[in-house]
């Protein structure tokens, strides 16, 4: 199966990875929980975006089969 939107998924996942590293740094620097939780919410949003792109790619693939 060819995933036409895979480059987009990869870029978005790289962003999530960097964001997680930044959150780890925030924890190491003993930032407040509310600050860290705000960033975790951003990651949730980023992951939802990744899911949407993957679903779009899958639905386009399935419609091409029809």
GROMACS elastic network, one bead per residue, 0.5 to 0.9 nm:
[ bonds ]
;  ai    aj funct       b0    kb
    1    61     6  0.80777   500
    2     5     6  0.89612   500
    2     6     6  0.86498   500
    2    61     6  0.79384   500
    3     6     6  0.53274   500
    3     7     6  0.86453   500
    3    54     6  0.85237   500
    3    57     6  0.63867   500
    3    58     6  0.77092   500
    3    61     6  0.78139   500
    4     7     6  0.75820   500
    4     8     6  0.87476   500
    4    57     6  0.66744   500
    4    61     6  0.86693   500
    5     8     6  0.53452   500
    5     9     6  0.64279   500
    5    10     6  0.88003   500
    5    53     6  0.70574   500
    5    54     6  0.73431   500
    5    56     6  0.84210   500
    5    57     6  0.59602   500
    6    10     6  0.60666   500
    6    11     6  0.86150   500
    6    53     6  0.86995   500
    6    54     6  0.79370   500
    6    57     6  0.82414   500
    7    10     6  0.50429   500
    7    11     6  0.62308   500
    7    12     6  0.86294   500
    8    11     6  0.52051   500
    8    12     6  0.62018   500
    8    13     6  0.85921   500
    8    50     6  0.83456   500
    8    53     6  0.76908   500
    9    12     6  0.51471   500
    9    13     6  0.60644   500
    9    14     6  0.85351   500
    9    49     6  0.89630   500
    9    50     6  0.58888   500
    9    51     6  0.85976   500
    9    53     6  0.68185   500
    9    54     6  0.71462   500
   10    13     6  0.51195   500
   10    14     6  0.61053   500
   10    15     6  0.86258   500
   10    50     6  0.88640   500
   11    14     6  0.51169   500
   11    15     6  0.63549   500
   11    16     6  0.88136   500
   12    15     6  0.50631   500
   12    16     6  0.63819   500
   12    17     6  0.87478   500
   12    46     6  0.72491   500
   12    47     6  0.81044   500
   12    49     6  0.80096   500
   12    50     6  0.63630   500
   13    17     6  0.61505   500
   13    18     6  0.86259   500
   13    46     6  0.82374   500
   13    47     6  0.77610   500
   13    50     6  0.72159   500
   14    17     6  0.50043   500
   14    18     6  0.62581   500
   14    19     6  0.85662   500
   15    18     6  0.51535   500
   15    19     6  0.61229   500
   15    20     6  0.86456   500
   15    46     6  0.81787   500
   16    20     6  0.61694   500
   16    21     6  0.86627   500
   16    43     6  0.62071   500
   16    46     6  0.66398   500
   16    47     6  0.73551   500
   17    20     6  0.51720   500
   17    21     6  0.63561   500
   17    22     6  0.87457   500
   18    21     6  0.50721   500
   18    22     6  0.62795   500
   18    23     6  0.87146   500
   19    22     6  0.50189   500
   19    23     6  0.62709   500
   19    24     6  0.87089   500
   19    39     6  0.78449   500
   19    40     6  0.86848   500
   19    42     6  0.86253   500
   19    43     6  0.70648   500
   20    24     6  0.62562   500
   20    25     6  0.86319   500
   20    39     6  0.86068   500
   20    40     6  0.81212   500
   20    43     6  0.76622   500
   21    24     6  0.50684   500
   21    25     6  0.62924   500
   21    26     6  0.86836   500
   22    26     6  0.61850   500
   22    27     6  0.86915   500
   22    39     6  0.89144   500
   23    27     6  0.62449   500
   23    28     6  0.85583   500
   23    36     6  0.64003   500
   23    39     6  0.69176   500
   23    40     6  0.77135   500
   24    27     6  0.50776   500
   24    28     6  0.61663   500
   24    29     6  0.85811   500
   24    36     6  0.89821   500
   25    29     6  0.61263   500
   25    30     6  0.85517   500
   25    31     6  0.89058   500
   26    29     6  0.50148   500
   26    30     6  0.62115   500
   26    31     6  0.53702   500
   26    32     6  0.84140   500
   26    35     6  0.84728   500
   26    36     6  0.68960   500
   27    31     6  0.57725   500
   27    32     6  0.81021   500
   27    33     6  0.84393   500
   27    36     6  0.73587   500
   28    31     6  0.77189   500
   30    33     6  0.85484   500
   31    34     6  0.84619   500
   31    35     6  0.66491   500
   31    36     6  0.69237   500
   32    35     6  0.53514   500
   32    36     6  0.64401   500
   32    37     6  0.86722   500
   33    37     6  0.58762   500
   33    38     6  0.84661   500
   34    38     6  0.61319   500
   34    39     6  0.87479   500
   35    38     6  0.52422   500
   35    39     6  0.66480   500
   35    40     6  0.88976   500
   36    39     6  0.52013   500
   36    40     6  0.62936   500
   36    41     6  0.87634   500
   37    41     6  0.61994   500
   37    42     6  0.86621   500
   38    41     6  0.51769   500
   38    42     6  0.65300   500
   38    43     6  0.89744   500
   39    43     6  0.64432   500
   39    44     6  0.87760   500
   40    43     6  0.50253   500
   40    44     6  0.63340   500
   40    45     6  0.87052   500
   41    44     6  0.50309   500
   41    45     6  0.63355   500
   41    46     6  0.86791   500
   42    45     6  0.50553   500
   42    46     6  0.61961   500
   42    47     6  0.86795   500
   43    47     6  0.60730   500
   43    48     6  0.84795   500
   44    47     6  0.51624   500
   44    48     6  0.62121   500
   44    49     6  0.86757   500
   45    48     6  0.50740   500
   45    49     6  0.63209   500
   45    50     6  0.87959   500
   46    49     6  0.50374   500
   46    50     6  0.63946   500
   46    51     6  0.87894   500
   47    51     6  0.62285   500
   47    52     6  0.86274   500
   48    51     6  0.50195   500
   48    52     6  0.62275   500
   48    53     6  0.87551   500
   49    52     6  0.50819   500
   49    53     6  0.63584   500
   49    54     6  0.87015   500
   50    53     6  0.52357   500
   50    54     6  0.62609   500
   50    55     6  0.86447   500
   51    54     6  0.50928   500
   51    55     6  0.60789   500
   51    56     6  0.85051   500
   52    55     6  0.50846   500
   52    56     6  0.60650   500
   52    57     6  0.85584   500
   53    56     6  0.50207   500
   53    57     6  0.61470   500
   53    58     6  0.86074   500
   54    57     6  0.50264   500
   54    58     6  0.61285   500
   54    59     6  0.85480   500
   55    58     6  0.50304   500
   55    59     6  0.60252   500
   55    60     6  0.84785   500
   56    59     6  0.51477   500
   56    60     6  0.60908   500
   56    61     6  0.85089   500
   57    60     6  0.51696   500
   57    61     6  0.61400   500
   57    62     6  0.86468   500
   58    61     6  0.50072   500
   58    62     6  0.61399   500
   58    63     6  0.85871   500
   59    62     6  0.50142   500
   59    63     6  0.60573   500
   59    64     6  0.85058   500
   60    63     6  0.51140   500
   60    64     6  0.61364   500
   60    65     6  0.87806   500
   61    64     6  0.51559   500
   61    65     6  0.65863   500
   62    65     6  0.52040   500
   62    66     6  0.68367   500
   63    66     6  0.52858   500
